[in-house]
Amino acid sequence: MLSWLWSDPLPPGTAAPDFSAPDDSGRTVTLSALRGRDVVLVFYPGDDTPGCTRQLCQFRDRWHEASARGAAIYGVNPQSAAKHTRFREKYKFPFPLIVDEGRRIARLYNADGLIVKRTVYRIGPDGVIRFARRGMPDPAEVLG
């Protein structure tokens, strides 16, 4: 009954659920189209809030490591494309923010609840989850 409150992230070794959704620029992001590279999904509760800003800035500040490894990073949140764009431009995030309308993607990844649960995944080039953790893990650990 309250499993949404205490649910764990999908475990490493699990096939990552496929999805298609628009990013803040209006481009469609389809997970299966990104096969062949690592993909980091950062689920976060809200744009321009202290914790979320700090978390996404940590990934911004380690962007050179991610791009050197060919990894794609996406913030995932149900807020509008316009709000995402303002947030991304304000903090100069070099990665897109996905509009998760209705929290559809968050549900697929056990990140849905009263609010979106702060959860980070790294999906390997083969589409299998390699890292999954709630909270704000260090980007170096996620990219590891």
N, C-alpha and C positions, 0 to 999 in steps of 0.2 A: 504494500500500500504506500509506504513512504520510501520505496527503493530509489526514487529519483534524488532523494536527499543525500543518501550515502553511497550512491553508485560509484564504482571505480572506473577509471578510463579503460578503454579497450586495451587488452594486454599486447605487449610485443609478440610478434610471431603471427598475429592476426592479419588477414587481408584487410586493407583499408577500404572502407565503403566508398564507392565512387559517387561523385556529385558534379553538378554543373550549377554555377551561380555567377551573377555579375559582380565585378569588382567596382571600386569607386570611380573608375574611368569609363564604366559601361561595357568593358570587355568581358566576355564569358570565360570563366575559369572552369575547366573540366579536369578533374584529377587524373583520369586515365590518359589524357593527352600529355601529361607531364611524365609518363613512364620514361625511365632511362636516367632520371636524376632524383636526388633527394628532394623531398618536399617537407617543409616545416609549416605546420598549422598551429597558430597561436590563438586559441579561443580566449576572449577576454570580455568582461561584463559591459564596459562602456567607454566611448570615446571621450578623451580629454578629462579623465578622472585621474587622481594622483597615482594609484597603483598601476592602472593600465598604461598610463603615459610612461612611467618608469620602466615597466616591462618591455614595451615596444621600443623605447629608447635604447635599452640594452641590446636588442637585436639590431637596431640601426647602427649602434656603435661597433658591432662585430660584423657588420655587413661585408667587409673586405674578406673575412674568413669564409663566410657562406658563399660569396660569389666565386672565390678562388676554388672552392670545392664543387662549384656548379649547382649548388642548392638553391631552390626557390623558397622564399619565405612569404607567408600570407597571414595577415591578421584576419580573424573571423569574428563577426559580431552582427547582430540583427539591425543595427542602426542604418539610416538611409545613406545612399551614395553621397549626397551633398554634405552630410555631417562627416562621413569618412574623409571626403576630400579636404574639408577644412582642417580636420585633425591631422591628416597626413602632411598637408602643406605647412601647417604651423610648426611641426616637429621634424620636417624634412625626412620623412620615412622613405627609403629607396625601394620599398616593396609595397604591393597593392594591399588594400583592405577589402575583404569580401563582404558583400551584403548578404547576410544569412536570413532572408525573409522568413518569418514564422519560426525561426530557430530550427529549421529542417536539418541543416548540417550538424548543428549542436546535438540534436537528438540522435543522429546516426553515430556520433562519436562519444556518446554518454557524457556530454558537456552541458546538457540542458537541466534546468532546475528552476527555482524561484527566479534566479537570474542566471545568466550564462556562467558556468563554472570555469574559472581560470584553469585552462588545461593546455598543455603543449604536447604535440606529436611530431615525430620525425618519421616519415614514410620513405622507405628505401626505393631505389630505382626499379625494383620488381613489384612495387605496389604493396609491400608488406610493412606493417608498423614495426619500427626498430626502437623507438623511444616513446614513452607515454608517461606523463606525470602531471598531477595537479599542482597548482601554485606557480611559482616563478623560478623554475630551474635556470641555472646559469646557461647562457647561450653556448658557451664552449662545451658544456656537458651534453647539451641537446645535439650539437653538431658533431660531437665525438665520434 
